[in-house]
Amino acid sequence: MTIARGLVAGATLDALTGDPRRGHPVAAFGRAAAALERRLYGDSKVRGAVFAGLCVLGAAGLGAASRGRTGPVAAATWAVLGGTSLAREGRAMRAALEAGDVEAARARLPHLCGRDPDALDAKELARATVESVAENTSDAAVAPLFWGALLGGPGLLGYRAVNTLDAMVGHRSPRYANFGWAAARADDVANWVPARLTGLLTVVCAPLVGGSPREAYRVLRRDGAAHPSPNAGRCEAAFAGALGVRLGGVNVYGDRVEHRPALGDGRPPEPDDIRRAVRLSRAVGLAAAGLAAGVRLAFGRGR
């Protein structure tokens, strides 16, 4: 009961306030992880696994100190959720694109993803935003709630540690090809179920943005596995089907170019589709919070 209350309270706090402008707990974790990286770094998968293990176990141990009390669980839930901030960034991108300020949109895009914005026009910026909102709906909302419902405080903080480490060292580069391997694989595993749950919740919520659950499910089933990521494709395909748009295409990340397959059968996204994507993301996050609390209540009664 206390963990369910904490999940609901933390999700409500995130919905009301979002992330703080300064002093975010996740940023503090990132600084601590960076300091540990400087001591442990080596071009080795073993060293990378030790680094990731220490960081995740440390975060999960801090969550265990809450002992399932409502207040600490609520604080941890608020700290690890990012749905409100994700919506804020999506709205900022939409406002810039609707105003015709492509340069402002390009400057804002790194807040959402690591894609190189310099050569992107308004249509590609809109696509990048919709794809990022879709993918991050799982990372920022559904996944932490899933692990919080399953494991309480350790699940909340342990998941956020895994996801943060993937952003820090899990990307493909000469420095992190080996050292970041364990963090990247851990993130894939931690998001496997939540990404698919995000896809299914998107199907259920599709009517809230004028979409068809049947179409969203069809695109999810057909295109979800076509994406190079084992998890992001499920979220993006479901959003494409629910919004009636087509996602995918050429993405540039620094010196790396990726050719993504098409997801969905509709038209390319437009700025107004960002508004619909944000609304859908918020609905999925709220549904995930209710589901997490319900599962935790049922688990408590079972015990």
C-alpha positions in Angstrom: 0.0 0.0 0.0 2.7 2.5 0.9 4.7 1.9 -2.3 1.5 2.3 -4.4 0.8 5.6 -2.6 4.4 6.7 -3.1 4.2 6.0 -6.9 1.0 8.0 -7.2 2.3 10.9 -5.1 5.6 11.0 -7.0 3.8 10.9 -10.4 1.5 13.7 -9.3 4.4 15.8 -8.1 6.1 15.3 -11.5 2.9 16.3 -13.3 2.6 19.5 -11.2 6.2 20.6 -11.1 8.4 18.7 -13.6 12.1 18.6 -13.1 13.9 21.4 -11.1 15.9 23.9 -13.1 18.9 23.3 -10.8 20.1 20.6 -8.4 18.3 17.6 -10.0 19.2 14.4 -8.2 19.8 12.6 -11.5 22.4 15.3 -12.4 24.1 14.6 -9.0 24.2 10.9 -9.9 25.7 11.8 -13.2 28.5 13.8 -11.6 29.3 10.9 -9.2 29.3 8.4 -12.1 31.6 10.7 -14.1 34.0 10.9 -11.2 34.0 7.1 -10.9 34.6 6.7 -14.6 37.7 8.8 -14.4 39.1 6.4 -11.8 38.0 3.1 -13.5 38.1 3.9 -17.2 39.9 1.5 -19.5 39.2 0.2 -23.0 37.8 -3.0 -21.5 34.4 -4.6 -21.2 35.3 -5.9 -17.8 36.2 -2.5 -16.5 33.0 -1.1 -18.0 30.9 -3.9 -16.3 32.5 -3.1 -12.9 31.8 0.6 -13.4 28.2 0.0 -14.4 27.6 -2.5 -11.6 29.0 -0.2 -8.9 26.9 2.7 -10.1 23.6 0.7 -10.4 24.1 -1.2 -7.1 24.9 2.1 -5.3 21.7 3.7 -6.6 19.6 0.7 -5.9 21.1 0.5 -2.4 20.0 4.1 -1.8 16.5 3.2 -2.9 16.5 0.2 -0.5 17.2 2.6 2.4 13.6 4.0 1.9 12.3 0.6 3.3 9.1 1.1 1.3 8.0 4.2 3.2 5.6 6.5 1.3 7.5 9.7 1.5 10.9 8.4 0.3 9.2 6.4 -2.5 7.3 9.5 -3.6 10.5 11.5 -3.6 12.3 8.8 -5.6 9.4 8.5 -8.1 9.4 12.3 -8.7 13.2 12.2 -9.1 13.3 9.5 -11.8 10.2 10.6 -13.8 10.7 12.9 -16.7 7.3 13.0 -18.5 6.5 16.6 -17.7 9.9 17.8 -18.8 9.6 15.7 -22.0 6.3 17.4 -22.7 7.8 20.8 -22.1 10.6 20.2 -24.6 8.1 18.9 -27.1 5.9 22.0 -26.8 9.0 24.3 -27.1 9.9 22.5 -30.4 6.4 22.9 -31.7 6.3 26.6 -30.8 9.5 27.3 -32.6 8.5 25.4 -35.7 5.1 26.9 -35.9 6.7 30.4 -35.6 9.0 29.4 -38.5 12.1 29.8 -36.4 14.1 26.8 -37.6 17.3 28.0 -36.0 15.6 28.1 -32.6 14.3 24.6 -33.2 17.7 23.3 -34.2 19.2 24.8 -31.0 16.5 23.1 -28.9 16.7 19.6 -30.4 19.7 18.5 -28.4 17.5 18.7 -25.3 15.5 15.8 -26.8 18.0 13.6 -28.7 21.6 13.3 -29.9 20.8 13.8 -33.5 22.8 16.4 -35.4 20.3 19.2 -36.0 22.4 21.5 -38.3 21.2 20.1 -41.6 17.6 19.4 -40.6 14.8 21.4 -42.1 11.4 22.0 -40.4 9.9 18.6 -41.5 12.9 16.6 -40.3 12.9 18.5 -37.0 9.2 17.7 -36.6 10.0 14.0 -37.3 12.9 14.0 -34.9 10.7 15.5 -32.2 7.8 13.0 -32.6 10.3 10.1 -32.6 12.1 11.4 -29.5 8.8 12.0 -27.6 7.7 8.4 -28.5 10.9 6.7 -27.5 11.3 8.8 -24.3 7.8 8.1 -23.2 9.1 4.7 -22.2 12.4 5.9 -20.7 11.0 8.9 -18.9 7.7 7.5 -17.6 6.7 3.9 -18.3 10.0 2.2 -17.5 10.7 3.8 -14.1 7.1 3.2 -13.0 7.3 -0.4 -14.1 10.4 -1.1 -12.1 9.0 0.9 -9.2 5.9 -1.3 -9.1 8.1 -4.4 -9.3 10.8 -3.5 -6.8 9.9 -0.3 -5.1 12.6 2.2 -4.3 15.5 0.1 -5.5 13.7 -0.5 -8.8 13.1 3.3 -9.3 16.6 4.4 -8.6 18.3 1.4 -10.1 16.5 1.8 -13.4 17.3 5.5 -13.6 21.0 4.7 -13.0 20.9 2.2 -15.8 19.3 4.6 -18.2 21.6 7.5 -17.3 24.7 5.4 -17.7 23.5 4.3 -21.2 23.2 8.0 -22.1 26.7 8.7 -20.7 28.8 5.8 -21.9 26.4 3.5 -23.9 26.7 5.2 -27.3 28.9 4.0 -30.1 32.3 5.7 -30.1 35.9 4.6 -30.0 36.1 5.5 -26.3 33.0 3.6 -25.2 32.8 0.7 -27.7 34.1 -1.6 -25.0 33.8 0.4 -21.8 30.1 1.3 -22.4 29.1 -2.2 -23.6 27.7 -3.4 -20.3 25.8 -0.2 -19.7 24.2 -0.3 -23.2 23.2 -4.0 -22.8 21.8 -3.4 -19.3 19.7 -0.6 -20.7 18.3 -2.9 -23.5 17.4 -5.5 -20.9 15.8 -3.0 -18.4 13.7 -1.5 -21.2 12.6 -4.6 -23.0 9.3 -5.1 -21.1 8.6 -1.4 -20.6 9.0 -0.6 -24.3 6.5 -3.2 -25.2 4.2 -2.0 -22.5 4.5 1.5 -23.8 3.5 0.2 -27.2 0.4 -1.4 -25.8 -0.6 1.6 -23.7 -0.2 3.7 -26.8 -2.6 1.5 -28.6 -5.2 1.9 -25.8 -4.7 5.7 -25.7 -4.8 6.2 -29.5 -8.4 7.5 -29.5 -7.4 10.5 -27.3 -5.5 11.9 -30.3 -8.0 10.9 -32.9 -6.2 7.7 -33.7 -7.4 4.1 -34.2 -6.3 1.4 -31.7 -6.6 -1.1 -34.4 -4.3 0.8 -36.7 -1.8 1.6 -33.9 -1.7 -2.1 -33.1 -1.3 -3.1 -36.7 1.7 -0.8 -37.2 3.2 -1.9 -33.9 3.0 -5.5 -34.9 4.3 -4.9 -38.4 7.0 -2.3 -38.0 8.1 -2.5 -34.3 10.9 -4.9 -34.9 12.2 -3.1 -38.0 14.0 -0.4 -36.0 17.7 -1.0 -35.2 16.9 -0.6 -31.4 15.2 -3.6 -29.8 13.0 -1.3 -27.8 12.7 2.2 -29.4 11.0 0.7 -32.5 8.0 -0.5 -30.5 7.3 2.9 -29.1 7.9 4.8 -32.3 5.8 2.3 -34.4 2.9 2.5 -32.0 3.0 6.3 -32.0 3.2 6.3 -35.8 0.1 4.2 -36.1 -1.8 6.1 -33.4 -1.0 9.5 -35.0 -1.4 8.4 -38.6 2.1 9.5 -39.6 5.2 8.0 -41.1 8.4 7.9 -39.1 11.9 6.8 -40.0 14.5 8.0 -42.5 18.1 9.2 -42.5 19.5 10.2 -39.1 22.9 11.8 -38.6 24.7 11.4 -35.3 28.0 13.3 -35.6 30.1 11.3 -38.1 27.6 8.3 -38.1 24.7 8.1 -40.5 21.8 5.7 -39.9 19.2 4.7 -42.5 16.0 3.9 -40.5 13.2 1.9 -42.1 9.8 3.6 -42.4 7.4 3.1 -39.5 3.7 3.6 -40.4 1.9 4.4 -43.6 0.8 8.0 -43.1 2.2 11.4 -44.1 5.4 12.9 -42.6 4.9 14.6 -39.2 4.0 18.3 -39.1 4.4 20.7 -36.2 0.8 20.1 -35.0 1.6 16.4 -34.8 4.1 17.3 -32.0 1.1 18.6 -30.0 -0.7 15.3 -30.5 2.4 13.3 -29.7 2.9 15.2 -26.4 -0.8 14.6 -25.5 -0.4 10.9 -26.3 2.8 10.7 -24.3 1.1 12.3 -21.3 -1.9 10.0 -21.5 0.4 6.9 -21.7 2.4 8.2 -18.7 -0.8 8.7 -16.6 -2.1 5.2 -17.6 1.3 3.7 -16.6 1.1 5.4 -13.2 -2.4 4.1 -12.6 -1.4 0.6 -13.7 1.8 0.6 -11.6 -0.2 1.6 -8.5 -2.8 -1.0 -9.2 -0.3 -3.8 -9.7 1.5 -2.8 -6.5 -1.8 -2.8 -4.6 -2.7 -6.2 -5.9 0.8 -7.5 -5.1 0.4 -6.2 -1.5 -3.0 -7.9 -1.1 -1.5 -11.1 -2.4 1.2 -11.0 0.2 
